[in-house]
């Protein structure tokens, strides 16, 4: 799970919406007003799978496109995906 810093925009308008979007995919019925709290609560659970990326968004998009980071389904567990580089 990657959290990204966007920089420049007011946090309460854009950044927190973008930085809590992945929580929505894990917990689609979670009300948006609990997303920041949920993000903080899940950090210790995710452990090594949590990544806070401070790379500027355009630079990160270019890097990710070049490195082609992707996910693959787990052959044994339906609905589980693993990320690979």
C-alpha positions as CSV (number, residue, x, y, z in Angstrom):
1,X,0.0,0.0,0.0
2,X,1.5,3.3,-1.1
3,X,0.7,6.7,0.4
4,X,1.9,9.6,-1.7
5,X,2.7,13.2,-0.9
6,X,1.4,15.6,-3.5
7,X,2.7,18.9,-2.1
8,X,1.3,22.4,-2.6
9,X,-2.4,21.6,-2.3
10,X,-4.3,22.2,0.9
11,X,-4.2,18.9,2.8
12,X,-7.9,18.8,3.7
13,X,-9.0,19.3,0.1
14,X,-6.9,17.1,-2.1
15,X,-4.1,15.3,-0.4
16,X,-6.1,13.5,2.3
17,X,-8.7,12.4,-0.2
18,X,-5.9,10.9,-2.4
19,X,-4.0,9.5,0.5
20,X,-7.0,7.7,1.9
21,X,-8.3,6.3,-1.4
22,X,-6.7,2.9,-0.8
23,X,-8.5,2.5,2.5
24,X,-11.7,2.8,0.5
25,X,-10.6,-0.3,-1.5
26,X,-9.9,-2.3,1.6
27,X,-13.1,-1.2,3.4
28,X,-15.6,0.1,0.8
29,X,-18.4,0.7,3.3
30,X,-16.2,2.8,5.6
31,X,-17.5,6.4,5.8
32,X,-15.1,8.9,4.3
33,X,-14.9,10.8,7.5
34,X,-13.2,7.8,9.2
35,X,-10.7,7.3,6.4
36,X,-7.7,9.1,8.0
37,X,-8.3,7.3,11.3
38,X,-8.5,4.0,9.5
39,X,-5.3,4.7,7.5
40,X,-3.4,5.3,10.8
41,X,-4.9,2.2,12.4
42,X,-4.0,-0.1,9.6
43,X,-0.3,0.9,9.4
44,X,0.9,-1.5,12.1
45,X,-1.2,-4.3,10.6
46,X,0.3,-3.9,7.1
47,X,3.8,-3.8,8.5
48,X,6.3,-4.1,5.5
49,X,3.4,-3.8,3.0
50,X,2.9,-0.1,4.1
51,X,5.0,2.4,2.1
52,X,5.0,6.1,2.6
53,X,6.4,7.5,-0.7
54,X,7.7,11.1,-0.5
55,X,8.6,11.2,-4.2
56,X,6.9,14.1,-6.1
57,X,3.9,12.7,-8.0
58,X,5.1,13.3,-11.6
59,X,8.5,11.8,-10.8
60,X,6.9,8.8,-9.1
61,X,4.6,8.3,-12.1
62,X,7.5,8.3,-14.5
63,X,9.5,5.9,-12.2
64,X,6.6,3.5,-11.8
65,X,5.9,3.5,-15.6
66,X,9.6,2.7,-16.3
67,X,9.9,0.0,-13.6
68,X,6.5,-1.5,-14.4
69,X,5.5,-2.5,-10.9
70,X,2.5,-4.8,-11.1
71,X,0.4,-7.3,-9.1
72,X,-0.4,-11.0,-9.8
73,X,-3.1,-13.1,-8.4
74,X,-2.2,-15.8,-5.8
75,X,-2.7,-19.2,-7.4
76,X,-3.9,-20.8,-4.1
77,X,-6.0,-18.0,-2.5
78,X,-8.8,-16.5,-4.5
79,X,-9.0,-12.7,-4.3
80,X,-5.4,-12.3,-3.0
81,X,-2.9,-10.4,-5.1
82,X,0.9,-9.9,-4.6
83,X,3.0,-7.0,-5.9
84,X,6.1,-7.6,-7.9
85,X,8.9,-5.4,-9.3
